[in-house]
Amino acid sequence: MFSEFTNPMPPYENFERVGRIIAQNTIVTTLVLSTGPCFVFDGHILRLLDHLCKNRSIRCLELREIGDSDGELVQSITCLEPFFEKNDELKCIVGRKLNMRQSNVISLLVTILSRRQFSVEEIQLIDCKIGDEEIQIVLSAFKKQPTIVPKKICLDSNRIGDEGCRTISEYLEDKRVEIELLSLSDNSRITLTGFQHIAKALAGRRRALRKLDVSRNNFGGNLLTPFVEAFSSDPDMIPDELDLTSSTSADTQSWRIFGKLLARRRFPMTAIRLGRNSISHIDLSAFVTAFNSRPRSTPKILDLLSNNINLRGDGDAMANLLAKPNCSLERLIMIRNDFLLDENSALRIIDSLERNDKLQEFWLDTHDHLSAYVFDCLYDLVCDTRSIEATIFHSNHTLFHFGEAASDFGDIHFNLELNRNPNKAIVAYVKVIRVHFAFDFDFDLFKIMKPSVLVGALAFLNRAFVAYESEKNARRDLNWRAENNSLTIHYLMVKSVPALLGFNLT
């Protein structure tokens, strides 16, 4: 059984047999028709589609690289018309590298969709040579036809300009439109004027977009200025996920104002991607400092990939933010930047994470130039060995990625991987057993316990032992298994103590 079917190449006589098998035995949710230059929609293809329609399970149809000659794409879409009408479960239509500028292609596709009695929730037309005129036809039809109410529209890598953005903004302002995702990545003809149309329309909606992607667009200026102007009255209308990768050049003051705008939100954004925007460490400091007063508004994912950030001797702003008890940041991506984390900055960041129970991933370039002392501090961060209490309550049980070099240190890597377990009680149990009981087992500790305390201690050991066994069974580390054998003997000996003393542990 499989969920995706991509059409085979000739001989086409096999298509009907394949279609019959799929219709009887397989639940196909995605159908990809990737044609190439030697493919035509003939009777064999139509019989294949007819069989696939019988199980009514196809939710996504993708047309990929159907011939570029005039009329060929029109013919192909016309052949697919019965498939569109029969399959009431079809919710997603994807077109990749299609020439939508051919005569009647857009009109034909919209006409076929409008005949359906069931809505299409997602439409992706990627690298389909769509310009302002084509987007006008598509969105006008969407507004007129109540059965076409896509929640996700992706128009990446096309030829949309400012006039097309004006059309999109008018579509977004329609109260009947319930769109959740809009992607306009890599449409290089859009300028700041076009983005301003989009931003104003989004700010005036009843409900915020879940995701807006305007990455890889050469807007030719400071994108943050129209963004702040549009959303300053209601920051909660800013899309929950925002991708501005490789799209803006802004000064330090603009980054500070942008950060203050995001900090005014009632709830943190899920993600903001600011990669490849020539952000300096001064810009970053201005941006993250804006969240100091409201750390709970910090985005959960902050992507700063491939900028000009240099934290050597200047990691205080980021460390101060991470040290805030309510900082919402869960993933911080800073790889491919203009820095190697120096000793002092690394220690400040490690110290800030001692009080942070949110950050899970800190992506950094390799930092194997750091001293062993830094990695000792990193180990103490994820597993505080001073006492059982310190291991449980002072260790960081959340962080599971801290640069690439940490994987070279076995104990650090082990504890970081252990932190991936969402059950933090098990994480704490395993660390306690591994650090405090795996080798030197002090029975004198149990001899001096009061009976009531002993019962509680053994109950804890029982839970920890079960967690340890579970982790052991999921691993193939020989050292782990050797430690566990020692633990098993110690545990069974201690567990016998309550019976000797007449206690009943349940």
C-alpha positions in Angstrom: 0.0 0.0 0.0 1.3 3.5 -0.8 0.0 7.0 -0.6 1.7 8.6 -3.7 1.5 7.5 -7.3 3.7 9.0 -10.1 2.8 8.0 -13.6 5.2 5.5 -15.2 6.7 6.0 -18.6 5.6 4.1 -21.7 4.5 1.5 -22.6 1.1 3.0 -21.8 -0.6 -0.3 -22.1 0.4 -1.0 -18.5 -1.5 2.0 -17.2 -4.9 0.3 -17.1 -3.6 -2.7 -15.3 -1.7 -0.5 -12.7 -4.9 1.6 -12.3 -7.0 -1.5 -11.6 -4.6 -2.7 -8.9 -4.5 0.7 -7.3 -8.2 1.1 -7.3 -8.7 -2.3 -5.6 -5.9 -2.5 -3.1 -4.4 0.9 -2.5 -5.4 4.1 -0.9 -3.7 6.7 -3.1 -3.8 10.2 -1.6 -1.4 12.0 -4.0 -1.3 11.6 -7.8 1.6 13.1 -9.6 1.5 13.4 -13.4 5.0 14.3 -14.4 4.9 14.1 -18.1 8.0 15.3 -19.9 8.4 15.7 -23.6 7.2 12.2 -24.6 3.9 12.1 -22.7 0.4 12.7 -24.0 -3.0 12.3 -22.4 -4.5 9.4 -24.5 -7.0 6.8 -23.8 -4.7 4.7 -21.6 -4.2 7.7 -19.2 -7.9 8.4 -19.1 -8.6 4.7 -18.1 -5.9 5.0 -15.4 -7.6 8.1 -14.0 -11.0 6.4 -14.2 -9.7 3.6 -12.0 -8.1 5.9 -9.6 -11.4 7.8 -9.2 -13.2 4.7 -8.0 -11.5 4.6 -4.6 -12.3 8.4 -4.1 -9.2 8.8 -1.9 -7.0 11.1 -4.0 -6.6 14.4 -2.1 -3.8 16.0 -4.1 -3.2 16.2 -7.8 0.1 17.5 -9.1 0.8 18.4 -12.7 4.5 18.7 -13.4 6.3 19.9 -16.5 3.5 19.2 -19.0 4.7 20.2 -22.5 5.3 23.8 -23.3 3.9 23.8 -26.8 0.8 25.8 -27.5 -2.3 23.8 -27.0 -0.7 20.8 -25.3 -1.4 21.9 -21.7 -5.0 22.9 -22.7 -5.5 19.4 -24.1 -4.1 17.8 -21.0 -6.3 19.8 -18.6 -9.4 19.1 -20.8 -8.7 15.4 -20.5 -8.5 15.7 -16.7 -12.0 17.4 -16.5 -13.8 14.1 -15.7 -11.3 13.4 -13.0 -11.9 16.8 -11.4 -15.6 16.3 -11.4 -15.7 12.7 -10.1 -13.2 13.0 -7.3 -15.0 14.8 -4.5 -12.1 14.3 -2.0 -9.7 16.4 -4.1 -8.5 19.2 -1.8 -5.1 20.2 -3.2 -4.1 21.1 -6.8 -0.4 21.6 -7.5 1.1 22.9 -10.8 4.9 23.0 -11.2 6.8 24.4 -14.2 3.6 24.8 -16.4 3.2 27.5 -18.9 0.1 29.3 -17.6 0.6 32.1 -20.1 -0.6 30.0 -22.9 -3.9 31.0 -24.3 -7.0 29.9 -22.4 -5.1 27.8 -19.9 -6.0 29.8 -16.8 -9.6 30.3 -17.9 -10.0 26.6 -18.6 -8.6 25.5 -15.3 -10.8 28.0 -13.4 -13.9 26.9 -15.4 -13.3 23.3 -14.5 -12.8 24.0 -10.8 -16.0 26.1 -10.7 -18.1 23.2 -11.8 -17.1 21.1 -8.8 -19.6 20.8 -6.0 -16.8 20.5 -3.4 -14.2 23.1 -2.5 -10.4 23.0 -3.2 -8.6 24.0 0.0 -5.1 24.4 -1.4 -3.8 25.7 -4.7 -0.1 25.8 -5.6 1.1 27.2 -8.9 4.9 27.2 -8.7 7.1 28.4 -11.5 4.1 28.6 -13.9 5.0 31.9 -15.6 2.0 33.6 -13.9 1.9 37.4 -14.3 -0.4 40.2 -13.2 -3.0 39.4 -15.9 -3.2 35.7 -15.0 -3.6 36.4 -11.2 -6.4 38.8 -12.0 -8.3 36.0 -13.8 -7.7 33.4 -11.1 -8.7 35.5 -8.1 -11.7 37.1 -9.8 -13.0 33.6 -10.5 -12.3 32.6 -6.9 -14.4 35.6 -5.6 -17.3 34.8 -7.8 -17.4 31.0 -7.2 -18.3 30.0 -3.6 -17.1 26.4 -4.2 -13.5 27.6 -4.7 -12.4 28.8 -1.2 -8.7 27.9 -0.9 -7.2 28.3 2.5 -3.7 28.0 1.1 -2.4 29.8 -2.0 1.2 29.4 -3.1 2.4 31.4 -6.1 6.2 31.0 -5.7 8.7 31.7 -8.5 6.3 33.5 -10.9 6.2 36.9 -12.6 3.8 38.7 -10.3 4.4 42.5 -10.0 2.9 45.4 -8.1 -0.3 45.3 -10.0 -0.7 41.6 -9.2 -0.2 42.4 -5.5 -2.9 45.0 -5.7 -5.3 42.3 -7.1 -4.2 39.9 -4.3 -4.8 42.6 -1.7 -8.3 43.2 -3.0 -8.9 39.5 -2.8 -7.7 39.4 0.8 -10.0 42.3 1.8 -13.0 40.2 0.8 -14.7 39.1 4.1 -15.7 35.8 2.6 -12.0 34.8 2.0 -10.7 32.5 4.8 -7.2 32.2 3.5 -4.6 30.9 6.1 -1.4 30.7 4.0 -0.1 33.0 1.3 3.3 32.4 -0.3 4.8 34.9 -2.9 8.4 33.8 -2.6 10.8 34.5 -5.5 8.6 37.0 -7.5 11.4 39.5 -8.3 9.1 42.0 -9.9 7.4 42.9 -6.7 8.6 46.2 -5.2 8.0 47.9 -1.8 4.8 49.3 -3.3 3.4 45.9 -4.0 4.3 44.6 -0.5 2.6 47.7 1.0 -0.7 46.7 -0.7 -0.4 43.2 0.7 0.5 44.4 4.3 -2.4 46.8 4.5 -4.8 44.2 3.3 -3.6 41.7 5.9 -3.7 44.3 8.7 -7.4 45.0 8.0 -8.6 41.4 8.0 -10.8 39.9 10.7 -8.4 37.0 11.4 -4.6 37.0 11.0 -2.9 34.8 8.4 -1.2 31.7 9.7 1.8 32.1 7.4 3.1 34.7 5.0 6.1 34.0 2.8 7.7 36.8 0.8 11.2 35.5 0.9 13.7 35.8 -2.0 12.1 39.0 -3.3 14.3 42.0 -4.3 12.0 44.7 -2.9 14.7 47.3 -3.4 14.6 48.9 0.0 13.7 48.7 3.7 10.8 46.3 3.9 10.4 46.8 7.6 9.1 50.4 7.2 5.8 49.6 5.3 5.4 46.5 7.5 5.5 48.5 10.8 3.2 51.2 9.3 0.6 48.6 8.3 0.5 46.6 11.6 1.3 49.3 14.2 -2.3 49.7 15.2 -2.8 45.9 15.8 0.3 43.8 16.0 -1.8 40.7 16.6 -2.8 40.8 13.0 0.8 40.0 12.0 0.9 36.5 10.5 1.8 33.7 12.9 4.7 32.6 10.7 6.6 35.2 8.7 9.4 34.4 6.2 11.4 37.5 5.2 14.5 35.6 4.1 16.6 37.5 1.6 14.1 40.3 1.2 15.2 43.4 3.0 18.0 45.7 3.9 17.3 47.8 7.0 19.2 50.0 9.4 19.6 49.3 13.2 16.8 51.7 14.1 14.4 49.8 11.8 15.3 46.5 13.4 14.7 48.0 16.9 11.3 49.4 15.9 10.4 46.1 14.2 11.3 44.2 17.4 9.2 46.5 19.6 6.3 45.9 17.2 6.5 42.1 17.6 7.0 42.4 21.4 3.6 44.1 21.6 1.8 40.9 20.5 -0.3 39.1 23.0 1.0 35.7 21.9 4.4 34.8 20.5 4.8 34.2 16.8 5.4 30.6 15.8 8.3 31.5 13.5 10.1 34.4 11.9 12.8 33.8 9.3 15.3 36.6 8.7 18.1 34.8 7.0 20.4 36.4 4.4 19.4 40.0 5.2 23.0 41.3 6.1 22.0 41.6 9.8 24.9 42.7 11.9 25.4 41.9 15.6 24.4 45.5 16.4 21.2 45.1 14.4 20.5 41.8 16.3 21.2 43.4 19.6 18.7 46.2 18.8 16.1 43.6 17.7 16.3 41.1 20.6 16.6 43.9 23.3 13.1 45.0 22.3 11.8 41.7 23.8 13.4 42.2 27.3 10.3 43.9 28.7 8.0 41.2 27.2 10.1 38.0 26.8 6.9 35.9 26.4 6.3 37.6 23.1 9.6 36.3 21.6 9.0 34.2 18.5 9.3 30.4 19.1 11.5 30.0 16.1 14.1 32.7 15.2 16.0 31.9 12.0 19.1 34.2 11.4 20.8 32.0 8.8 23.7 33.5 6.8 23.8 37.0 8.1 26.8 39.2 9.3 26.3 38.5 13.0 29.5 38.5 15.1 29.0 37.5 18.7 32.7 37.7 19.7 32.7 39.6 22.9 29.2 40.8 22.3 26.8 38.0 23.2 25.1 39.9 26.1 21.9 40.8 24.3 21.1 37.3 23.3 22.2 35.9 26.6 20.1 38.4 28.5 17.0 37.4 26.5 17.6 33.7 26.9 18.0 34.2 30.7 14.5 35.7 31.0 12.2 33.1 32.7 9.3 33.6 30.2 11.4 33.7 27.0 9.4 31.7 24.4 12.3 31.0 22.1 12.4 27.2 21.3 14.7 27.1 18.2 17.5 29.6 17.4 19.3 29.2 14.1 22.6 31.2 13.7 24.7 29.0 11.4 26.7 30.5 8.5 27.3 33.8 10.2 30.4 35.9 10.4 31.6 34.7 13.8 33.2 31.9 15.8 31.7 31.9 19.3 34.5 33.0 21.6 35.1 31.8 25.2 33.3 34.6 27.1 30.3 34.7 24.8 29.9 30.9 25.0 30.0 31.0 28.8 27.5 33.8 29.0 25.0 31.9 26.8 25.5 28.6 28.6 24.9 30.4 31.9 21.7 32.0 30.6 20.4 28.6 29.6 20.5 27.3 33.2 17.3 29.2 33.9 15.8 28.5 30.5 13.2 25.7 30.1 12.0 26.6 26.6 15.0 26.6 24.2 15.4 23.2 22.5 17.8 23.9 19.6 20.6 26.3 19.3 22.1 25.9 15.8 25.7 27.3 15.6 28.6 26.8 13.3 31.3 24.4 14.5 33.1 25.7 17.6 35.7 23.1 18.3 38.2 25.9 19.0 36.7 26.4 22.4 38.5 25.1 25.5 37.6 22.0 27.4 36.4 24.2 30.2 33.5 25.5 28.0 32.4 22.0 27.3 32.7 21.1 31.0 30.3 23.9 31.7 28.0 22.7 28.9 28.0 19.2 30.5 27.2 20.7 33.9 24.3 22.6 32.2 22.6 19.5 30.9 23.5 17.3 33.9 24.4 18.9 37.2 26.3 16.2 39.1 26.7 18.1 42.5 23.8 16.1 44.1 20.7 14.2 43.3 18.6 17.3 43.9 20.8 19.3 41.6 20.6 16.7 38.9 16.8 16.8 39.1 16.1 20.5 39.6 19.1 22.4 38.3 19.9 20.4 35.1 18.6 21.7 31.8 16.3 18.9 30.6 15.1 20.8 27.5 18.1 21.6 25.3 18.9 18.8 22.8 21.0 20.6 20.2 23.9 23.0 20.8 26.2 23.3 17.8 27.9 20.5 16.0 31.0 20.2 18.1 28.9 19.0 21.1 28.4 15.6 19.3 32.1 14.9 19.7 31.8 14.7 23.5 30.1 11.5 24.4 28.6 12.5 27.8 27.3 15.8 26.4 25.9 14.2 23.3 24.2 11.5 25.4 22.4 14.0 27.7 21.4 16.2 24.8 19.9 13.2 23.0 18.2 12.2 26.2 16.6 15.6 26.5 14.7 14.9 23.3 12.3 12.7 25.4 9.2 14.8 26.0 8.7 13.1 29.4 11.0 15.2 31.5 10.4 13.0 34.6 12.0 10.1 32.7 14.9 12.3 31.6 15.6 13.3 35.2 15.3 9.7 36.5 17.8 8.4 33.9 20.3 11.2 34.7 20.1 10.5 38.4 20.5 6.7 38.0 23.3 7.1 35.4 25.3 9.7 37.5 24.6 8.7 41.1 23.9 4.9 41.1 25.5 3.3 38.1 28.9 2.6 39.6 29.6 3.4 43.2 26.4 2.3 45.0 26.5 3.6 48.6 24.4 1.3 50.8 25.2 3.3 53.9 22.9 6.0 52.5 19.9 3.6 52.9 21.0 2.3 56.3 20.6 5.7 58.0 17.2 6.4 56.4 14.0 6.4 58.4 11.6 3.7 57.3 9.2 6.3 55.8 12.0 8.0 53.9 13.3 4.6 52.7 9.9 3.8 51.2 9.9 7.0 49.2 13.5 6.6 48.1 12.9 3.1 46.8 9.7 4.2 45.1 11.7 6.8 43.3 14.4 4.2 42.4 11.6 1.9 41.0 10.3 4.6 38.7 13.8 5.6 37.7 14.8 2.0 37.0 11.7 1.5 34.7 12.7 4.6 32.8 16.3 3.5 32.7 15.3 0.1 31.3 13.1 1.7 28.7 16.0 4.0 27.5 18.4 1.0 27.5 16.2 -1.1 25.3 16.0 1.8 22.7 19.8 2.1 22.5 22.7 0.0 21.3 25.5 1.7 23.2 27.7 -1.0 24.8 28.8 1.3 27.7 25.1 2.0 28.4 24.4 -1.8 28.7 27.4 -2.4 30.9 26.3 0.3 33.3 22.8 -1.1 33.3 24.0 -4.6 34.3 25.7 -3.1 37.3 22.6 -1.1 38.1 20.4 -4.2 37.9 22.4 -6.0 40.7 22.4 -2.9 42.9 18.8 -2.2 42.4 17.6 -5.7 43.2 19.7 -5.8 46.4 18.2 -2.5 47.6 14.7 -3.5 46.6 15.0 -6.5 48.9 15.5 -4.3 52.0 11.8 -3.4 52.5 10.9 -7.1 52.6 13.6 -7.7 55.3 12.3 -4.7 57.3 8.7 -5.8 56.9 7.5 -2.9 54.7 5.1 -3.4 51.8 5.9 -1.3 48.8 3.0 -0.9 46.3 
